[in-house]
């Protein structure tokens, strides 16, 4: 009996070291509503994930929504997944909607998120946020941000409203990501001064020659707004769709990969979906790491199905 007891304890301990194996999800999990802010980096991360979901038998349904609406959608069960939870930038939303989402995992580390200027502006003496006020006239007293309501815009507004920043009277110009970058492109072409919201990964890091500004720790976080990006799900998704949740929890990206994929897409030289499929087909080790312990929607081993589908391209 003692030997049997010891054997059972050993088996139990070893089972805890084995990778988790998901089981086939119910048909109700087939359609996956994915929150997608109008950001280039999230378009790429979603395209990579959605590509794998498709070959596993799921149907991703991207929904282009502002960040606050995505959080509300998660809480109300109208959005299933959100791969763009940048932290600590979205800390206020995480706090506001506590209990209205599940954290499935970390999908990106090494990101950054703060203000930047073209290299020629940095060469003229602008290296930190504290330098901006010295050149108010050159900048036209404007900081260019993204869509209204975005958390980053609130950080910029806090910077402008802080009497210690030296930016009294400055204006936040809220626009779409594309609109902001068009402004940067025009300014760079004319060698004009501009300060704008920048982040990595993003094709702007390849498309433009930019310098990130130091000194924005109070508003964007330390180390140039060093960020970690998390994947969120609606409450109950992991229990209802364990295979889907297990897969998404293992999806990981890196800054270099996203920059490389984003550059041709943003430049109009490629479509995001074919680029995503080609990338996954040429990186079998990455695909295997995402699909450990995962099945297709109907319960078959995921990796062989995905490899076959991608190879068929």
C-alpha positions in Angstrom: 0.0 0.0 0.0 2.9 2.4 0.8 4.5 1.7 -2.5 1.2 2.4 -4.3 0.7 5.6 -2.3 4.2 6.7 -3.2 3.6 5.8 -6.9 0.4 7.9 -7.0 2.2 10.9 -5.4 5.0 10.6 -7.9 2.6 10.4 -10.8 0.7 13.4 -9.5 3.9 15.4 -9.1 5.1 14.5 -12.6 1.7 15.4 -14.1 2.1 18.9 -12.9 5.3 19.2 -15.0 3.5 18.1 -18.2 2.3 20.8 -20.6 -1.4 21.5 -20.3 -3.5 19.8 -23.0 -6.7 21.5 -24.0 -9.8 19.6 -25.3 -12.0 20.4 -28.2 -14.2 23.5 -27.6 -17.9 23.5 -28.1 -19.3 24.8 -31.4 -20.4 28.0 -29.6 -16.7 29.0 -29.4 -16.2 28.9 -33.2 -16.7 32.6 -33.7 -14.2 34.8 -32.0 -14.9 38.5 -31.7 -11.6 40.3 -31.6 -11.2 43.9 -30.4 -9.0 45.9 -32.7 -8.1 49.6 -32.1 -7.1 51.4 -35.3 -3.4 50.7 -34.6 -1.0 49.2 -37.1 0.8 47.0 -34.5 -2.4 45.4 -33.3 -3.5 44.8 -36.9 -0.4 42.7 -37.4 -0.7 40.8 -34.1 -4.3 40.1 -34.7 -3.6 39.0 -38.3 -1.0 36.4 -37.0 -3.4 35.1 -34.4 -6.4 35.1 -36.6 -4.5 33.2 -39.3 -3.9 30.3 -36.9 -7.4 30.5 -35.5 -8.7 30.0 -39.1 -6.7 26.9 -39.8 -7.8 25.5 -36.4 -11.5 25.9 -37.5 -12.3 29.1 -35.7 -13.5 32.3 -37.3 -12.0 35.5 -36.1 -14.3 38.5 -36.3 -12.2 41.7 -35.9 -14.1 44.7 -34.6 -12.5 48.1 -35.0 -13.2 49.9 -31.8 -11.7 52.6 -29.6 -10.0 51.2 -26.5 -12.7 52.3 -24.0 -15.3 50.6 -26.1 -13.3 47.4 -26.2 -13.1 47.3 -22.4 -16.8 47.9 -22.2 -17.4 45.1 -24.8 -15.3 42.7 -22.8 -17.3 43.4 -19.7 -20.6 43.0 -21.5 -19.5 39.9 -23.3 -19.7 41.6 -26.7 -15.9 41.2 -27.4 -14.0 38.0 -26.8 -10.4 38.9 -27.1 -8.2 42.0 -26.9 -4.4 41.6 -27.7 -3.6 45.3 -27.2 -3.6 45.9 -23.4 -0.5 48.1 -23.2 0.6 48.5 -19.6 1.1 50.6 -17.6 -0.6 53.0 -20.1 -4.0 51.4 -19.7 -3.8 51.0 -16.0 -6.8 53.3 -15.5 -8.9 51.1 -17.7 -7.8 47.9 -16.0 -8.8 49.5 -12.7 -12.1 50.8 -13.9 -13.2 47.5 -15.4 -11.7 45.2 -12.8 -13.8 42.0 -12.9 -14.8 42.8 -16.5 -12.0 40.9 -18.2 -9.6 37.9 -17.7 -5.9 38.2 -18.3 -4.8 35.3 -20.5 -1.2 36.1 -20.7 1.7 38.4 -21.9 2.0 38.7 -25.7 4.8 41.2 -26.0 7.7 42.6 -23.8 10.3 45.2 -24.7 7.8 47.7 -26.1 8.1 51.4 -25.5 5.7 54.3 -25.7 6.5 58.0 -25.3 7.1 61.3 -27.2 9.5 61.5 -30.1 11.0 64.0 -32.6 12.8 63.6 -35.9 16.5 63.1 -35.6 17.3 66.5 -37.0 15.3 68.1 -34.2 17.2 66.0 -31.6 20.4 67.1 -33.3 19.4 70.8 -32.7 19.1 70.2 -29.0 15.8 68.5 -28.1 16.6 65.3 -26.2 14.1 65.3 -23.4 10.6 66.3 -22.6 12.1 69.2 -20.5 13.6 70.6 -23.7 10.3 71.1 -25.5 9.3 74.3 -23.7 12.5 76.0 -24.8 11.5 75.7 -28.4 7.8 76.4 -28.2 7.7 78.6 -31.3 9.6 76.0 -33.4 7.0 73.4 -32.5 4.1 75.7 -32.9 3.1 74.8 -29.4 1.6 71.5 -30.5 2.0 67.8 -29.6 0.5 65.4 -32.1 -1.4 62.4 -30.6 -3.7 59.6 -31.8 -7.4 59.1 -31.7 -9.5 61.1 -29.2 -10.1 59.1 -26.0 -7.0 57.0 -26.3 -5.1 56.6 -22.9 -1.9 58.0 -24.4 -3.7 61.3 -25.2 -4.7 61.6 -21.6 -1.0 61.2 -20.7 -0.1 64.0 -23.1 -2.9 66.2 -21.7 -1.5 65.6 -18.2 1.9 66.6 -19.4 0.6 69.8 -20.9 -1.4 70.6 -17.8 1.5 70.1 -15.4 2.8 73.6 -14.5 6.2 72.1 -14.0 6.5 70.9 -17.6 6.9 74.4 -19.1 4.2 73.6 -21.7 1.5 76.1 -20.6 -0.6 77.1 -23.6 0.5 74.1 -25.7 -2.2 72.1 -27.6 -2.8 68.4 -28.0 -3.7 67.6 -31.6 -5.8 64.5 -31.5 -6.0 62.5 -34.7 -6.1 59.0 -36.0 -2.8 57.1 -36.1 -2.7 57.5 -39.8 -3.4 61.2 -39.6 -0.7 61.7 -37.0 1.9 59.9 -39.1 0.9 61.8 -42.2 1.7 64.9 -40.3 5.1 63.5 -39.3 5.8 62.6 -42.9 5.0 66.1 -44.1 7.1 67.7 -41.4 10.1 65.4 -42.1 9.9 66.0 -45.8 10.0 69.8 -45.2 12.5 69.5 -42.4 10.0 71.2 -40.0 9.9 70.7 -36.3 7.3 68.3 -34.8 6.9 66.3 -31.6 4.5 63.4 -31.6 3.5 60.2 -29.8 5.7 57.3 -30.8 5.9 53.6 -29.9 7.6 50.4 -30.8 6.9 48.0 -32.4 5.6 50.1 -35.2 6.7 50.8 -38.8 7.4 54.4 -37.9 10.6 53.1 -36.5 11.6 51.9 -39.9 9.9 54.5 -42.0 11.2 57.6 -40.2 14.4 58.7 -38.5 13.2 59.5 -35.0 14.6 60.0 -31.5 12.6 59.1 -28.4 12.6 61.7 -25.7 13.8 61.0 -22.2 12.3 62.6 -19.1 8.7 61.5 -19.7 8.7 58.9 -16.8 6.0 60.8 -14.9 3.6 60.6 -17.8 4.5 57.5 -19.8 6.5 55.4 -17.3 10.3 54.8 -16.9 12.7 53.7 -19.6 11.0 55.6 -22.4 7.6 54.3 -21.5 8.7 50.7 -21.3 5.6 48.6 -21.8 4.3 45.1 -21.6 1.4 44.1 -23.7 -1.2 41.6 -22.4 -4.0 39.6 -23.9 -7.4 40.0 -22.3 -10.6 38.0 -22.7 -14.2 38.4 -21.6 -15.0 37.0 -18.2 -15.7 33.2 -18.5 -14.1 32.6 -21.8 -11.3 30.4 -20.4 -13.9 28.2 -18.7 -16.3 28.1 -21.7 -13.6 27.8 -24.5 -10.5 26.2 -22.8 -8.8 25.2 -26.0 -9.1 28.7 -27.5 -7.9 30.3 -24.2 -5.0 27.9 -24.0 -3.9 28.7 -27.5 -4.2 32.5 -27.1 -2.3 32.4 -23.8 0.7 30.9 -25.6 0.8 33.5 -28.4 4.0 35.6 -28.1 5.4 38.3 -30.3 8.7 40.3 -30.3 9.5 43.8 -31.3 11.8 42.9 -34.2 9.2 40.6 -35.7 6.4 43.1 -35.6 8.6 45.9 -37.0 9.6 43.7 -39.9 6.1 42.7 -40.7 4.6 46.1 -40.2 7.0 47.9 -42.5 5.9 46.5 -45.9 2.2 46.5 -44.8 2.3 50.2 -43.7 4.2 51.1 -46.9 1.4 49.7 -49.0 3.7 47.0 -50.5 1.9 44.1 -48.9 -1.4 43.0 -47.4 -1.4 42.0 -43.8 -3.1 38.6 -44.1 -0.8 37.1 -46.7 2.2 38.5 -44.9 1.0 36.8 -41.7 0.5 33.5 -43.4 3.9 33.6 -45.1 5.6 34.5 -41.8 4.1 31.7 -39.9 4.8 29.2 -42.6 8.5 30.2 -42.5 8.8 30.1 -38.7 7.8 26.5 -37.7 9.4 26.7 -34.3 7.3 29.8 -33.4 4.1 28.0 -34.6 4.9 24.9 -32.6 5.4 27.0 -29.4 2.0 28.6 -29.9 0.3 25.2 -30.5 1.7 23.1 -27.7 -1.2 21.2 -26.1 -3.7 22.8 -28.5 -6.3 21.0 -30.7 -8.4 22.1 -33.6 -11.9 23.1 -32.9 -13.1 19.5 -33.6 -10.4 18.0 -31.3 -7.6 16.9 -33.7 -3.9 17.8 -33.0 -3.4 21.4 -33.9 0.1 21.6 -35.1 -0.1 19.0 -38.0 -3.3 20.7 -39.2 -1.8 24.2 -39.1 1.4 23.1 -40.8 -0.6 21.4 -43.6 -2.8 24.3 -44.1 0.0 26.8 -44.2 2.1 24.6 -46.5 -0.7 24.4 -49.0 -0.2 28.1 -49.7 
